[in-house]
Amino acid sequence: MSVRAAVALLAGLLFLQQAGAADSTVQTLLLWPAGAPGAPASGGDEAVRITEQGEHVVSNVHRPSLAIYLPTKKIATGIAVVVVPGGGHRELWMDHEGYNIAKFLNTQGIAAFVLKYRLARAPGSTYTIEGDALADLKRALRTVRARAADWSVDPRKVGVIGFSAGGQLAVLAATRFDAGDANAADAIEKQGSRPDFAALVYPGTWPDLKFAADTPPMFLLCGGDDRPEVIAGITRTYLSLHELKVAAELHLYDRVAHGFGLRAGNKGPIAAWPRQFVDWIGPTVAAH
């Protein structure tokens, strides 16, 4: 790693020391202000538990939303990333797979939008991954494009990064997108849902993924000590993209397990992955 890259990474990590929950000054935007399709009118408030390490874990999500993190205008690149935390579709680990990512991206001039989505595998849930959680992510991508001018974002540079279950949603978004509905009364629904790039971080597997020549470029990473099915799945994804000549980059970190995300305590080569992701984004969006 160059001295310049090391300094940038250190600055970002120091910025994360006080990350914790979403800042009170951060705007939260409901994806469907009048209520998400199929969501109960009175599902109750979101529940938050705090782990022994002080991390925030959210459940009981019925009103999907985005937490909006914008870089200073002086360093803004016009690139935007929807950040999708994981949690097995039962809960959402909002810090190391959400807010920490957004804050680091802001230090690199990248706008970030942390998604809270409906949880298909929570106890008693009537939601589905494809019908509801994926719909929330698609709506998030459309929303960022529809509000691009407000947030100084280039609508042709809107991507997604997902972790674990969030990575599963990210790959579904990258393979099941649409161009939007030009006749929709809702201006947001006129926007396309295809991410311009996708990062899958130790993503959950999906049985019937179908990649094509118009699949967006992908940044793929997981640990070598992750579950065998995760390693096999992310490797198959890379090989499929390579065969189709879709731009892709794969990182497998030796002696690293599932769920590392972005924590100030990450040590060794794995601590550098956010910098590698940012270094990958610039040339990728420029070429596509």
C-alpha positions as CSV (number, residue, x, y, z in Angstrom):
1,M,0.0,0.0,0.0
2,S,1.3,3.4,-0.9
3,V,1.9,6.1,1.8
4,R,-0.9,8.2,0.3
5,A,-3.3,5.3,0.4
6,A,-2.3,4.4,4.0
7,V,-2.8,7.9,5.2
8,A,-6.3,8.0,3.5
9,L,-7.2,4.7,5.1
10,L,-6.0,5.8,8.5
11,A,-8.0,9.0,8.3
12,G,-11.1,7.1,7.4
13,L,-10.6,4.6,10.3
14,L,-10.1,7.4,12.8
15,F,-13.3,8.9,11.5
16,L,-15.0,5.6,12.5
17,Q,-13.9,5.6,16.1
18,Q,-17.1,7.4,17.2
19,A,-19.3,5.9,14.5
20,G,-21.9,4.0,16.6
21,A,-25.5,4.7,15.6
22,A,-26.5,7.0,12.9
23,D,-25.7,10.6,13.6
24,S,-28.6,12.7,14.8
25,T,-27.8,15.2,12.1
26,V,-28.1,12.5,9.3
27,Q,-31.4,12.8,7.4
28,T,-33.5,9.6,7.2
29,L,-35.8,9.3,4.2
30,L,-38.7,6.8,4.1
31,L,-38.7,5.0,0.8
32,W,-42.5,4.9,0.7
33,P,-43.8,7.8,2.9
34,A,-47.4,6.5,2.7
35,G,-46.3,3.0,3.6
36,A,-44.5,0.3,1.8
37,P,-46.6,-2.1,-0.4
38,G,-47.7,-5.0,1.6
39,A,-46.5,-3.6,5.0
40,P,-48.9,-3.7,7.9
41,A,-50.4,-0.3,8.9
42,S,-49.4,-0.9,12.5
43,G,-46.3,-3.1,12.6
44,G,-44.8,-1.3,15.6
45,D,-41.6,0.6,16.0
46,E,-38.2,-0.7,15.0
47,A,-36.4,-2.6,17.7
48,V,-32.7,-1.9,18.5
49,R,-30.4,-4.1,20.6
50,I,-26.9,-3.2,21.5
51,T,-24.3,-5.9,21.5
52,E,-21.6,-6.3,24.2
53,Q,-19.2,-4.5,21.8
54,G,-21.6,-1.6,21.6
55,E,-22.9,-2.2,18.1
56,H,-26.5,-1.5,17.1
57,V,-28.6,-4.2,15.6
58,V,-32.1,-3.3,14.2
59,S,-35.1,-5.5,13.8
60,N,-38.9,-5.2,13.2
61,V,-38.5,-3.1,10.1
62,H,-41.8,-2.2,8.4
63,R,-41.0,1.2,7.0
64,P,-37.9,0.8,4.8
65,S,-35.7,3.9,4.7
66,L,-32.4,5.4,3.7
67,A,-29.9,7.2,6.0
68,I,-28.3,9.8,3.8
69,Y,-24.6,10.5,4.1
70,L,-23.2,13.2,1.8
71,P,-19.6,14.1,1.4
72,T,-18.5,17.7,1.5
73,K,-18.9,19.4,-1.8
74,K,-15.2,20.2,-2.0
75,I,-14.3,16.5,-2.4
76,A,-17.6,15.1,-3.9
77,T,-17.0,12.8,-6.8
78,G,-20.6,12.4,-8.0
79,I,-20.5,8.6,-7.1
80,A,-23.2,7.2,-4.9
81,V,-23.4,3.8,-3.1
82,V,-26.5,2.2,-1.5
83,V,-25.1,0.3,1.5
84,V,-27.1,-2.8,2.5
85,P,-26.3,-4.3,5.9
86,G,-26.6,-8.0,6.6
87,G,-28.2,-10.0,9.4
88,G,-29.6,-13.2,7.9
89,H,-32.9,-11.4,6.9
90,R,-33.8,-11.5,10.6
91,E,-32.1,-8.3,11.7
92,L,-29.7,-5.6,10.5
93,W,-26.2,-5.0,11.8
94,M,-26.2,-1.3,11.2
95,D,-22.7,-0.2,12.3
96,H,-19.9,-2.3,10.8
97,E,-22.0,-3.2,7.7
98,G,-23.8,0.2,7.4
99,Y,-23.0,3.5,9.1
100,N,-19.2,2.8,9.3
101,I,-19.1,2.1,5.6
102,A,-21.1,5.3,4.8
103,K,-18.8,7.5,6.9
104,F,-15.7,6.0,5.3
105,L,-17.1,6.5,1.8
106,N,-17.8,10.1,2.6
107,T,-14.2,10.7,3.4
108,Q,-13.4,9.5,-0.1
109,G,-15.9,11.9,-1.7
110,I,-18.6,9.3,-2.2
111,A,-22.3,9.7,-1.2
112,A,-23.7,6.8,0.8
113,F,-27.2,5.8,1.6
114,V,-27.7,3.1,4.3
115,L,-30.7,1.0,3.7
116,K,-33.1,-0.5,6.2
117,Y,-35.1,-3.1,4.5
118,R,-37.9,-5.5,5.4
119,L,-36.8,-8.7,7.0
120,A,-38.2,-11.9,5.4
121,R,-36.9,-14.4,8.0
122,A,-37.7,-12.5,11.2
123,P,-40.0,-14.4,13.6
124,G,-43.6,-14.2,12.3
125,S,-42.6,-12.2,9.2
126,T,-44.9,-12.3,6.1
127,Y,-42.3,-10.7,3.9
128,T,-40.3,-12.4,1.2
129,I,-36.7,-11.7,0.0
130,E,-37.7,-11.3,-3.6
131,G,-41.0,-9.7,-3.1
132,D,-40.2,-7.2,-0.3
133,A,-36.5,-6.9,0.6
134,L,-35.4,-6.8,-3.0
135,A,-38.2,-4.3,-3.8
136,D,-36.8,-2.1,-1.0
137,L,-33.4,-2.1,-2.5
138,K,-34.7,-1.4,-6.0
139,R,-36.7,1.5,-4.6
140,A,-33.6,2.8,-2.9
141,L,-31.6,2.8,-6.2
142,R,-34.5,4.5,-8.0
143,T,-34.8,7.1,-5.2
144,V,-31.1,8.0,-5.4
145,R,-31.4,8.5,-9.1
146,A,-34.6,10.5,-8.8
147,R,-33.0,12.8,-6.2
148,A,-29.5,12.9,-7.9
149,A,-29.5,16.6,-8.5
150,D,-30.5,17.3,-4.9
151,W,-27.6,15.3,-3.6
152,S,-25.0,16.2,-6.2
153,V,-24.9,12.6,-7.5
154,D,-24.3,11.5,-11.1
155,P,-27.3,9.2,-11.8
156,R,-25.0,7.1,-14.1
157,K,-22.7,6.4,-11.1
158,V,-25.1,4.8,-8.6
159,G,-24.0,1.4,-7.2
160,V,-24.6,-0.9,-4.3
161,I,-22.5,-2.7,-1.7
162,G,-24.1,-5.5,0.4
163,F,-22.9,-7.6,3.3
164,S,-24.0,-11.2,3.9
165,A,-27.8,-11.1,3.5
166,G,-27.3,-7.6,2.1
167,G,-24.8,-9.1,-0.4
168,Q,-27.5,-11.5,-1.5
169,L,-29.8,-8.7,-2.1
170,A,-27.1,-6.8,-4.0
171,V,-26.5,-9.6,-6.5
172,L,-30.3,-10.0,-7.0
173,A,-30.5,-6.3,-7.8
174,A,-27.6,-6.7,-10.2
175,T,-29.3,-9.5,-12.1
176,R,-33.1,-8.7,-11.8
177,F,-33.2,-5.0,-12.7
178,D,-35.5,-3.1,-14.9
179,A,-35.5,0.2,-16.8
180,G,-38.4,1.7,-14.8
181,D,-41.9,2.6,-15.8
182,A,-42.0,5.6,-18.1
183,N,-45.8,5.9,-17.5
184,A,-45.7,5.7,-13.7
185,A,-47.4,8.5,-11.8
186,D,-44.6,8.3,-9.2
187,A,-41.5,10.0,-10.5
188,I,-39.3,7.6,-8.6
189,E,-40.8,4.6,-10.3
190,K,-39.8,6.1,-13.7
191,Q,-36.1,5.5,-12.8
192,G,-34.2,2.3,-13.6
193,S,-33.2,-0.1,-10.9
194,R,-29.9,-1.4,-12.4
195,P,-26.9,-0.6,-10.2
196,D,-24.0,0.8,-12.2
197,F,-21.7,-1.4,-10.1
198,A,-22.1,-3.9,-7.3
199,A,-19.9,-5.0,-4.4
200,L,-20.7,-8.3,-2.7
201,V,-19.0,-8.8,0.7
202,Y,-19.3,-12.4,2.0
203,P,-22.7,-12.6,0.2
204,G,-25.4,-15.1,1.0
205,T,-25.9,-17.6,-1.7
206,W,-28.9,-17.8,-4.1
207,P,-29.8,-20.9,-6.2
208,D,-30.8,-19.6,-9.6
209,L,-28.6,-16.6,-10.4
210,K,-28.4,-15.7,-14.1
211,F,-25.7,-13.4,-15.2
212,A,-25.6,-11.7,-18.6
213,A,-23.5,-9.4,-20.7
214,D,-25.3,-6.4,-19.2
215,T,-24.7,-7.5,-15.6
216,P,-23.0,-4.5,-13.9
217,P,-19.3,-4.7,-12.9
218,M,-18.7,-6.5,-9.5
219,F,-16.3,-6.2,-6.7
220,L,-16.3,-9.5,-4.7
221,L,-14.7,-10.4,-1.4
222,C,-14.9,-12.7,1.5
223,G,-12.6,-14.5,4.0
224,G,-10.9,-17.8,3.4
225,D,-12.3,-19.1,6.7
226,D,-15.9,-18.3,5.7
227,R,-18.5,-21.0,5.2
228,P,-17.7,-23.3,2.2
229,E,-20.9,-22.4,0.4
230,V,-20.1,-18.7,0.6
231,I,-16.6,-19.2,-0.8
232,A,-17.9,-21.5,-3.5
233,G,-20.7,-19.1,-4.4
234,I,-18.6,-16.0,-4.7
235,T,-16.0,-17.9,-6.8
236,R,-18.7,-19.2,-9.1
237,T,-20.0,-15.6,-9.5
238,Y,-16.5,-14.4,-10.5
239,L,-16.0,-17.2,-13.0
240,S,-19.4,-16.6,-14.5
241,L,-18.7,-12.9,-14.9
242,H,-15.2,-13.6,-16.3
243,E,-16.7,-15.9,-18.9
244,L,-19.2,-13.2,-20.0
245,K,-16.4,-10.6,-20.0
246,V,-18.1,-8.6,-17.4
247,A,-15.6,-6.6,-15.3
248,A,-15.1,-8.2,-11.9
249,E,-12.5,-8.3,-9.2
250,L,-12.2,-11.1,-6.6
251,H,-10.5,-10.9,-3.2
252,L,-10.2,-13.9,-0.8
253,Y,-8.5,-13.1,2.5
254,D,-6.6,-15.9,4.1
255,R,-7.5,-16.8,7.7
256,V,-10.5,-14.4,7.8
257,A,-14.0,-15.5,8.8
258,H,-17.5,-14.2,8.0
259,G,-18.8,-10.9,9.2
260,F,-15.6,-8.6,9.4
261,G,-17.3,-5.6,7.8
262,L,-15.6,-2.3,8.6
263,R,-14.5,-2.0,12.2
264,A,-11.7,0.1,13.6
265,G,-10.3,-3.0,15.2
266,N,-9.7,-4.9,11.9
267,K,-6.1,-5.9,11.6
268,G,-3.8,-7.0,8.8
269,P,-4.6,-7.0,5.1
270,I,-8.4,-7.2,5.7
271,A,-8.2,-3.6,7.2
272,A,-7.3,-2.3,3.7
273,W,-10.3,-3.7,1.8
274,P,-12.3,-0.4,1.9
275,R,-9.5,1.4,0.3
276,Q,-9.3,-1.3,-2.4
277,F,-13.0,-1.0,-3.0
278,V,-12.7,2.8,-3.5
279,D,-9.7,2.4,-5.8
280,W,-11.8,-0.1,-7.9
281,I,-14.8,2.2,-8.2
282,G,-13.2,5.1,-9.9
283,P,-11.9,3.4,-13.0
284,T,-14.9,1.1,-13.1
285,V,-17.5,3.8,-13.4
286,A,-15.3,5.7,-15.8
287,A,-15.1,2.7,-18.1
288,H,-18.8,1.9,-18.0
